[in-house]
Amino acid sequence: METPSYLAVEGVISVGKTEFARRLAGQLDAKLVLEDPDSNPFLHDFYQDMRRYAFPTEVCFLLQRHKQLLALPQRDLFHQITVSDYLFARNRIFANLTLDESELKLYENLLAVLEKDIPKPDVVIYLQASTDQLIERAARRSPALDQGPTPDYIRTLNEMYNRFFLHYWETPLLIVNANEFDALCSETNVRTVVDLIQQPRFGTEYYIPQSRDHSTLELPS
């Protein structure tokens, strides 16, 4: 078995991808690359007025992610494995959700230029949770309604994520049920994910973490 050198953890806002990426990196003694949404100066205004601030918000995130991931091919000698808490291709999901037609065309032109420089991960891990779970977790993170995503935004975003990964083929994909986050982040289940990604992979596979109550995956139709 051989561990992939670059892993990307993905999932909808509040699913817990950053914490899971931390645990995964700990198990693998890997370099951790984390997105920093708080450094986007437009994000707070975006949640108050999405239509007005969508374009600068998405462009800022695009440039931040591009800058971070450009450094990945030059891995240092002590961290041959890298784990990130996002996939560069996820930019299209948010752009298609938030931008109007003219903005989207401009954004796609910029994205087409930038993504040529970005290495593709060896494996993508998509943490999938039900919409109700995501809304509940988002409410705990941002109690004030104007400081975070609305339930309708999360519902639509979850549908778009499921649709995106239903048709995702660029790299091997492991879809993990994240409805029970405490179970997902247990040492046993993180080790199981490590074992799974070390095996030769092709296409899409699914994993339901061990727990007393196995929740059902919300698969796209």
Sequence and secondary structure as in RCSB ss.txt:
>XXXX:A:sequence
METPSYLAVEGVISVGKTEFARRLAGQLDAKLVLEDPDSNPFLHDFYQDMRRYAFPTEVCFLLQRHKQLLALPQR
DLFHQITVSDYLFARNRIFANLTLDESELKLYENLLAVLEKDIPKPDVVIYLQASTDQLIERAARRSPALDQGPT
PDYIRTLNEMYNRFFLHYWETPLLIVNANEFDALCSETNVRTVVDLIQQPRFGTEYYIPQSRDHSTLELPS
>XXXX:A:secstr
    SEEEEEESTTS HHHHHHHHHHHHT EEE   GGG TTHHHHHH HHHHHHHHHHHHHHHHHHHHHTTTS 
 TT   EEES  GGGHHHHHHHH  HHHHHHHHHHHHHHGGGS   SEEEEEE  HHHHHHHHHHH  SGGGS  
HHHHHHHHHHHHHHHHS  SS EEEEE SSHHHHTSHHHHHHHHHHHHS   SEEEE    SS        
